[in-house]
Amino acid sequence: MISLDIATFLLQWATGGLAFLWVTTRRREVSIGYGWLLRGTYGVIAALALVVGLRYGTVPLRELASAGVVVATVAVGWVSWARRGAGVTRQRERVQARSARVTQMTGIDRAEMTFDSSVPEFPPRLDLIAPAIGLIGVVAGGAVSGGPVWLGIARAVVGAAFLGAVSDAMLLGHWYLTQPGLPRAPLQELVNWVGWTWPFQVALLLVPPGMISALNGSIDDGYNGMLGWFWVACALTTIVLVVVTKLALREKYYSAVMAATGLLYLAILTAFGTDLVARAILSLG
């Protein structure tokens, strides 16, 4: 039987989200506060994974990894806070260039955001520590999830990437409200990752013992097969939303970013439905 393990699911979510935080911070475009938001959010989720794991069906290596993720997010967050005065490279360049253009056009020196050049910039590679630790726990949780070990591990790892990418994309979409002038490339990259991980997520959930059994009636979902088709709807709607979001981001108007963020809200619901509904149905097998 495939188990529906909430502790593994929460650790997957935290690990994937923190991994894609690095995908964004490595670009040195998004302001330092975005990292604080995501480390705080996923650090709490990893802490919940630890609590749930200790309370219900402990897997020692997974719980140790969850604790490690919490410690790593706190430690890396402290380094980021201590170096906040430096800002990030491309943000500094953009602010200085914009201020220079305004001065040239108007002759007025406008007050601008200041940065401390004596403070070393936060190194994005530190954001790889927490997901590296989390990956160990995700593999451990996937290995004991039931069914073939390789399949459990593959589903856990790909699921972490899938859920992390869509969650980070939605959160980054909101960050454009706090950082006007931020290019769309970081958001487009995350949306692309959702699209790239989607076929692997769906394919692995179909591999026997998988959703094929729910769709052909071998597994009784208790609703005359309705949940199986609900899963199909979630999976298909997710990739449709990814395509529509990419099209929205091609528009030049700033409102297109807000439209994309709204679509990503829906994509989170359908993506989590794709993952969790399948887990729930397969746990009945």
DRENMARKE-484647 format. One record per residue (C-alpha): x, y, z; residue in one letter; residue number from 1. Coordinates in pm, whole numbers, padded with zeros to 5 digits. Layout:
<recs>
X  Y  Z  a  NUM .
...
</recs>
This chain:
<recs>
00000  00000  00000  m  1 .
00117  00354  -00079  i  2 .
00107  00568  00234  s  3 .
-00014  00927  00263  l  4 .
00260  01067  00486  d  5 .
00203  01432  00579  i  6 .
00551  01473  00731  a  7 .
00716  01369  00405  t  8 .
00480  01591  00207  f  9 .
00562  01896  00423  l  10 .
00936  01831  00399  l  11 .
00902  01793  00020  q  12 .
00726  02128  -00001  w  13 .
00987  02304  00214  a  14 .
01281  02145  00032  t  15 .
01149  02226  -00315  g  16 .
01061  02582  -00219  g  17 .
01406  02645  -00073  l  18 .
01576  02493  -00377  a  19 .
01392  02730  -00610  f  20 .
01473  03018  -00377  l  21 .
01833  02964  -00484  w  22 .
01724  02953  -00850  v  23 .
01595  03307  -00799  t  24 .
01859  03453  -00562  t  25 .
02145  03335  -00783  r  26 .
02029  03591  -01043  r  27 .
02105  03875  -00794  r  28 .
01802  04071  -00913  e  29 .
01533  04021  -00648  v  30 .
01580  04228  -00332  s  31 .
01709  04076  -00010  i  32 .
01369  04072  00159  g  33 .
01236  03807  -00078  y  34 .
01482  03561  00071  g  35 .
01366  03646  00423  w  36 .
01006  03579  00323  l  37 .
01077  03239  00170  l  38 .
01323  03119  00433  r  39 .
01077  03210  00705  g  40 .
00786  03043  00527  t  41 .
00962  02719  00443  y  42 .
01147  02709  00773  g  43 .
00808  02699  00948  v  44 .
00684  02428  00710  i  45 .
00996  02220  00782  a  46 .
00934  02267  01155  a  47 .
00579  02139  01107  l  48 .
00720  01841  00918  a  49 .
00941  01765  01217  l  50 .
00654  01791  01467  v  51 .
00422  01573  01258  v  52 .
00697  01319  01193  g  53 .
00783  01287  01562  l  54 .
00416  01252  01651  r  55 .
00298  01018  01373  y  56 .
00520  00745  01229  g  57 .
00875  00862  01292  t  58 .
01139  00810  01023  v  59 .
01461  00907  01207  p  60 .
01663  01023  00905  l  61 .
01372  01229  00771  r  62 .
01311  01396  01107  e  63 .
01682  01470  01146  l  64 .
01681  01630  00802  a  65 .
01371  01837  00889  s  66 .
01551  01969  01197  a  67 .
01856  02043  00982  g  68 .
01646  02243  00736  v  69 .
01508  02455  01020  v  70 .
01856  02524  01158  v  71 .
01995  02601  00812  a  72 .
01716  02847  00725  t  73 .
01768  03031  01053  v  74 .
02147  03044  01011  a  75 .
02136  03153  00645  v  76 .
01862  03403  00727  g  77 .
02085  03557  00992  w  78 .
02370  03596  00741  v  79 .
02131  03759  00496  s  80 .
02005  04000  00763  w  81 .
02359  04090  00871  a  82 .
02448  04175  00509  r  83 .
02124  04350  00417  r  84 .
02299  04685  00375  g  85 .
02476  04561  00061  a  86 .
02153  04488  -00126  g  87 .
02199  04278  -00441  v  88 .
02412  04353  -00745  t  89 .
02156  04415  -01019  r  90 .
01915  04590  -00785  q  91 .
02191  04840  -00695  r  92 .
02277  04894  -01061  e  93 .
01912  04947  -01155  r  94 .
01846  05194  -00874  v  95 .
02158  05395  -00953  q  96 .
02087  05401  -01327  a  97 .
01726  05512  -01273  r  98 .
01833  05786  -01036  s  99 .
02093  05909  -01284  a  100 .
01832  05927  -01562  r  101 .
01595  06128  -01346  v  102 .
01873  06369  -01252  t  103 .
01977  06409  -01616  q  104 .
01622  06473  -01734  m  105 .
01507  06705  -01455  t  106 .
01824  06841  -01303  g  107 .
01692  06736  -00964  i  108 .
01886  06500  -00738  d  109 .
01614  06261  -00621  r  110 .
01662  06078  -00293  a  111 .
01744  05718  -00375  e  112 .
01780  05390  -00192  m  113 .
02129  05376  -00041  t  114 .
02357  05076  -00010  f  115 .
02660  05016  00209  d  116 .
02958  04927  -00011  s  117 .
03162  04824  00294  s  118 .
02928  04532  00367  v  119 .
02991  04209  00169  p  120 .
02695  04095  -00040  e  121 .
02498  03787  00067  f  122 .
02632  03482  -00125  p  123 .
02335  03300  -00290  p  124 .
02513  02965  -00272  r  125 .
02427  02956  00099  l  126 .
02066  02901  -00008  d  127 .
02168  02555  -00132  l  128 .
02246  02428  00219  i  129 .
01889  02386  00345  a  130 .
01751  02206  00036  p  131 .
02057  01980  00025  a  132 .
01981  01871  00381  i  133 .
01610  01845  00305  g  134 .
01674  01624  00003  l  135 .
01820  01357  00232  i  136 .
01499  01352  00432  g  137 .
01281  01354  00121  v  138 .
01464  01047  -00011  v  139 .
01430  00877  00328  a  140 .
01059  00950  00339  g  141 .
01005  00838  -00019  g  142 .
01189  00512  00042  a  143 .
00938  00404  00309  v  144 .
00626  00537  00136  s  145 .
00524  00193  00004  g  146 .
00549  00028  -00335  g  147 .
00880  -00001  -00523  p  148 .
01151  00193  -00341  v  149 .
01280  00360  -00658  w  150 .
00930  00480  -00743  l  151 .
00867  00620  -00396  g  152 .
01194  00811  -00403  i  153 .
01138  00942  -00756  a  154 .
00787  01060  -00670  r  155 .
00912  01232  -00356  a  156 .
01199  01414  -00529  v  157 .
01003  01520  -00838  v  158 .
00707  01618  -00620  g  159 .
00935  01842  -00415  a  160 .
01052  02021  -00730  a  161 .
00699  02050  -00872  f  162 .
00541  02192  -00555  l  163 .
00839  02415  -00479  g  164 .
00843  02572  -00825  a  165 .
00472  02656  -00832  v  166 .
00475  02792  -00474  s  167 .
00778  03012  -00535  d  168 .
00633  03140  -00862  a  169 .
00319  03259  -00683  m  170 .
00516  03423  -00401  l  171 .
00753  03592  -00645  l  172 .
00459  03726  -00843  g  173 .
00348  03913  -00532  h  174 .
00699  04044  -00473  w  175 .
00669  04263  -00783  y  176 .
00438  04485  -00575  l  177 .
00725  04561  -00337  t  178 .
01000  04593  -00598  q  179 .
00879  04803  -00893  p  180 .
01096  04771  -01202  g  181 .
01197  04412  -01133  l  182 .
01240  04233  -01471  p  183 .
01005  03947  -01551  r  184 .
01283  03699  -01622  a  185 .
01296  03554  -01265  p  186 .
00921  03488  -01269  l  187 .
00929  03348  -01621  q  188 .
01206  03110  -01516  e  189 .
01001  02970  -01227  l  190 .
00692  02930  -01448  v  191 .
00909  02741  -01697  n  192 .
01024  02509  -01418  w  193 .
00664  02430  -01328  v  194 .
00605  02332  -01690  g  195 .
00925  02126  -01708  w  196 .
00851  01927  -01391  t  197 .
00482  01870  -01468  w  198 .
00522  01577  -01717  p  199 .
00757  01393  -01479  f  200 .
00518  01446  -01186  q  201 .
00219  01316  -01380  v  202 .
00408  01027  -01542  a  203 .
00544  00901  -01210  l  204 .
00197  00911  -01054  l  205 .
00065  00699  -01342  l  206 .
00335  00431  -01310  v  207 .
00188  00118  -01139  p  208 .
00099  00106  -00860  p  209 .
-00043  00442  -00963  g  210 .
-00335  00640  -01090  m  211 .
-00394  00405  -01383  i  212 .
-00536  00165  -01124  s  213 .
-00772  00433  -00996  a  214 .
-00889  00523  -01345  l  215 .
-00957  00164  -01452  n  216 .
-01136  00080  -01128  g  217 .
-00872  -00146  -00971  s  218 .
-00862  00094  -00674  i  219 .
-01196  00197  -00527  d  220 .
-01179  00564  -00428  d  221 .
-01516  00542  -00252  g  222 .
-01678  00785  -00496  y  223 .
-01737  00559  -00796  n  224 .
-01416  00673  -00963  g  225 .
-01497  01044  -00941  m  226 .
-01178  01129  -00749  l  227 .
-00966  00970  -01020  g  228 .
-01118  01194  -01284  w  229 .
-01088  01490  -01050  f  230 .
-00714  01415  -01040  w  231 .
-00705  01412  -01421  v  232 .
-00879  01752  -01423  a  233 .
-00626  01893  -01173  c  234 .
-00331  01764  -01375  a  235 .
-00456  01898  -01707  l  236 .
-00568  02230  -01563  t  237 .
-00225  02284  -01409  t  238 .
-00041  02267  -01741  i  239 .
-00308  02480  -01910  v  240 .
-00258  02746  -01641  l  241 .
00118  02732  -01696  v  242 .
00071  02799  -02068  v  243 .
-00176  03083  -02006  v  244 .
00056  03237  -01746  t  245 .
00345  03233  -01994  k  246 .
00124  03405  -02249  l  247 .
00020  03668  -01994  a  248 .
00384  03746  -01915  l  249 .
00447  03828  -02280  r  250 .
00223  04135  -02251  e  251 .
00410  04460  -02195  k  252 .
00177  04613  -01938  y  253 .
00262  04584  -01568  y  254 .
-00088  04450  -01501  s  255 .
00017  04136  -01688  a  256 .
00238  04040  -01392  v  257 .
-00060  04071  -01157  m  258 .
-00272  03865  -01395  a  259 .
00000  03599  -01403  a  260 .
00009  03597  -01023  t  261 .
-00365  03539  -01010  g  262 .
-00331  03249  -01251  l  263 .
-00054  03107  -01035  l  264 .
-00291  03113  -00737  y  265 .
-00513  02876  -00932  l  266 .
-00211  02672  -01045  a  267 .
-00113  02614  -00681  i  268 .
-00459  02471  -00608  l  269 .
-00452  02239  -00908  t  270 .
-00086  02142  -00858  a  271 .
-00146  02047  -00496  f  272 .
-00457  01863  -00609  g  273 .
-00246  01672  -00861  t  274 .
-00010  01560  -00586  d  275 .
-00235  01516  -00282  l  276 .
-00540  01365  -00450  v  277 .
-00318  01098  -00605  a  278 .
-00157  01024  -00268  r  279 .
-00497  00997  -00101  a  280 .
-00636  00761  -00366  i  281 .
-00327  00541  -00380  l  282 .
-00326  00508  -00002  s  283 .
-00659  00323  -00041  l  284 .
-00499  00059  -00260  g  285 .
</recs>
